[in-house]
Structure formats: structure tokens, C-alpha cells
């Protein structure tokens, strides 16, 4: 469970949101819709602790493991899939392949560079990287960016499961 209580945030004196409150229970699926600049990404970053609210509380159940994929990722396209997943952590090849399999990438050469994939494929690979940590909740910021219709349909089906 994630509980947001009267969260407020402003930047340079401009209020992004004044009093946001909601509870997100495990197993719920929601979409956050709003205009560009309305604070969607800011709210996700507040939930993940990347930025702090000006006021209010974010309460995350101790059993929750949040997986977050930001809208804009700084990627080194010369990295291999294996290096992209590990980032200095001890992650085994079988774990990477299992996670990639969850998003429909089977039999991928882990030594293949990110530069060799399309934008939609990189988005899927990035989601698989989030999934490798077995999160109980997923926060995906603009996950349909750079995805073709086939990828969009796959993502919708994956998220519905």
C-alpha cells in the first residue's frame, strides 16, 4: 500500500499541486493522466523518494518493493544488455534472461549493445530491468514512449496480467 496525504509541491514559487491525497493498494492498476507540466512525473519522484514534497506525507507499507522506470533514462548505448542490467551488481545471466522473457524477449544475446535495439525495444528492456528486482508495485512514467503498436499491445497485455 502507498498512502499519499495532502502532498504539496512547488518549483520556483509556482505550485505544481496543492493537496494530493490517495491510497494505492497492492494489486490495483491505475493510470495517471494530465497535461504536460501538471506534475505527474513529480508525483512519481515524490513516491520513490527522489524528491521531497514541500508538505504532506508519503507512507509506503514496509512490505512494498517499488519498481520505477523514469520517463527519461540516461543510457549509455555502448553498454551491452548484461552491463545495463548489472550496473555493478551481481546479477546472473539466467536472472537477466528470465526477466527479459517476462516482457517477450527470449534468446537475446546479452552481449548485444543497446545501440542495436529500437526505442521501443529499449523501453521493453528497461521494464525488464525494473522487473528483475521483483517489485510488488510498478511505477512506469510514460512507458508507451517509442513503442510501436505491437509493443503497445504487448505492454497492455503484460500490465493487465
C-alpha positions as CSV (number, residue, x, y, z in Angstrom):
1,X,0.0,0.0,0.0
2,X,1.1,3.5,-0.8
3,X,-0.7,6.4,1.0
4,X,-0.3,10.0,-0.1
5,X,-1.6,12.5,2.4
6,X,-2.0,16.2,1.5
7,X,1.1,16.3,-0.6
8,X,2.1,19.7,-1.9
9,X,4.9,20.7,-4.3
10,X,6.1,23.9,-6.0
11,X,9.1,24.9,-8.0
12,X,10.4,28.5,-8.0
13,X,7.2,29.7,-6.3
14,X,4.9,28.1,-8.8
15,X,2.5,25.5,-7.3
16,X,2.6,22.2,-9.1
17,X,-0.1,20.6,-6.9
18,X,-1.6,21.8,-3.6
19,X,-3.2,18.9,-1.7
20,X,-2.9,15.5,-3.3
21,X,-4.2,12.6,-1.3
22,X,-4.9,9.0,-2.3
23,X,-4.3,5.4,-1.3
24,X,-2.9,2.8,-3.8
25,X,-3.5,-0.8,-2.7
26,X,-1.5,-3.8,-3.8
27,X,-2.9,-5.3,-7.0
28,X,-4.6,-2.1,-8.1
29,X,-3.9,-0.8,-11.6
30,X,-4.2,2.9,-12.2
31,X,-3.2,5.4,-14.8
32,X,-2.2,9.0,-14.0
33,X,-3.4,11.3,-16.7
34,X,-2.8,15.0,-17.0
35,X,-1.4,17.8,-19.2
36,X,2.3,18.2,-19.7
37,X,3.8,20.0,-16.8
38,X,0.9,19.1,-14.4
39,X,3.1,17.2,-12.0
40,X,2.7,13.5,-13.0
41,X,6.5,12.8,-13.0
42,X,7.0,15.0,-9.9
43,X,4.4,12.9,-8.0
44,X,6.1,9.7,-9.1
45,X,9.5,11.0,-8.0
46,X,8.0,12.0,-4.6
47,X,6.6,8.5,-4.2
48,X,10.1,7.0,-4.9
49,X,11.8,9.5,-2.6
50,X,13.8,11.0,-5.4
51,X,12.4,14.4,-4.5
52,X,10.7,15.6,-1.3
53,X,7.3,17.2,-1.1
54,X,7.0,20.7,0.4
55,X,4.3,19.4,2.7
56,X,2.4,16.2,3.3
57,X,3.3,12.6,3.8
58,X,4.1,9.6,1.7
59,X,3.6,6.3,3.6
60,X,4.8,3.1,1.9
61,X,4.0,-0.2,3.5
62,X,7.2,-1.9,4.7
63,X,6.4,-5.0,2.5
64,X,6.2,-3.0,-0.7
65,X,9.1,-3.0,-3.2
66,X,8.6,-0.3,-5.7
67,X,10.0,-0.7,-9.2
68,X,10.3,2.7,-11.0
69,X,11.1,3.3,-14.7
70,X,11.6,7.0,-15.3
71,X,10.3,8.8,-18.4
72,X,13.7,9.9,-19.4
73,X,16.6,7.5,-18.9
74,X,20.2,8.4,-19.4
75,X,21.6,5.4,-21.3
76,X,25.0,4.5,-22.5
77,X,24.1,2.9,-25.8
78,X,27.5,1.3,-26.0
79,X,26.6,-0.9,-22.9
80,X,25.7,-4.4,-23.5
81,X,22.4,-5.7,-22.1
82,X,24.4,-7.6,-19.5
83,X,26.2,-4.4,-18.3
84,X,22.9,-2.4,-18.5
85,X,21.3,-4.9,-16.1
86,X,24.2,-5.4,-13.7
87,X,25.4,-1.8,-13.1
88,X,27.9,-3.1,-10.6
89,X,25.5,-5.6,-9.0
90,X,26.0,-9.3,-9.0
91,X,23.2,-10.4,-11.4
92,X,23.4,-13.7,-13.1
93,X,22.8,-14.3,-16.8
94,X,19.8,-16.6,-16.0
95,X,18.2,-13.8,-14.0
96,X,18.5,-11.4,-16.9
97,X,17.1,-13.9,-19.4
98,X,14.2,-14.7,-17.1
99,X,13.3,-11.0,-16.7
100,X,13.7,-10.4,-20.4
101,X,11.4,-13.4,-21.0
102,X,8.7,-11.8,-18.9
103,X,8.5,-9.0,-21.5
104,X,8.7,-11.3,-24.5
105,X,12.4,-11.1,-25.3
106,X,13.6,-14.7,-25.5
107,X,17.0,-16.0,-26.7
108,X,18.6,-12.5,-26.7
109,X,22.4,-12.2,-26.8
110,X,23.3,-10.5,-23.6
111,X,26.5,-9.1,-25.2
112,X,24.4,-7.2,-27.8
113,X,24.7,-3.4,-27.3
114,X,21.7,-1.2,-26.5
115,X,22.5,0.8,-29.7
116,X,21.4,-2.3,-31.7
117,X,17.8,-2.0,-30.5
118,X,14.9,0.2,-31.4
119,X,13.5,2.8,-29.0
120,X,10.5,0.5,-28.2
121,X,12.8,-2.5,-27.6
122,X,14.9,-0.4,-25.2
123,X,11.7,0.6,-23.4
124,X,10.9,-3.1,-23.0
125,X,14.4,-3.9,-21.9
126,X,14.2,-1.1,-19.3
127,X,10.9,-2.5,-18.0
128,X,12.6,-5.9,-17.7
129,X,15.4,-4.3,-15.7
130,X,12.9,-2.9,-13.3
131,X,11.2,-6.4,-13.0
132,X,14.4,-8.2,-12.2
133,X,14.1,-6.9,-8.6
134,X,10.7,-8.4,-8.2
135,X,8.8,-5.3,-7.3
136,X,5.4,-5.5,-5.7
137,X,4.4,-2.2,-7.3
138,X,5.4,-0.8,-10.7
139,X,5.6,2.9,-11.4
140,X,6.1,3.5,-15.1
141,X,6.5,7.0,-16.3
142,X,5.4,7.3,-20.0
143,X,6.0,3.6,-20.7
144,X,4.5,3.8,-24.2
145,X,7.0,6.4,-25.5
146,X,8.9,5.0,-28.5
147,X,6.7,1.8,-28.7
148,X,5.1,0.7,-31.9
149,X,1.5,-0.6,-32.0
150,X,2.7,-4.2,-31.5
151,X,4.8,-3.2,-28.5
152,X,1.9,-1.2,-27.1
153,X,-0.5,-4.2,-27.4
154,X,2.1,-6.4,-25.7
155,X,2.6,-3.8,-22.9
156,X,-1.2,-3.5,-22.3
157,X,-1.5,-7.3,-22.1
158,X,1.5,-7.6,-19.8
159,X,0.2,-4.9,-17.4
160,X,-3.2,-6.5,-17.3
161,X,-1.7,-9.7,-16.1
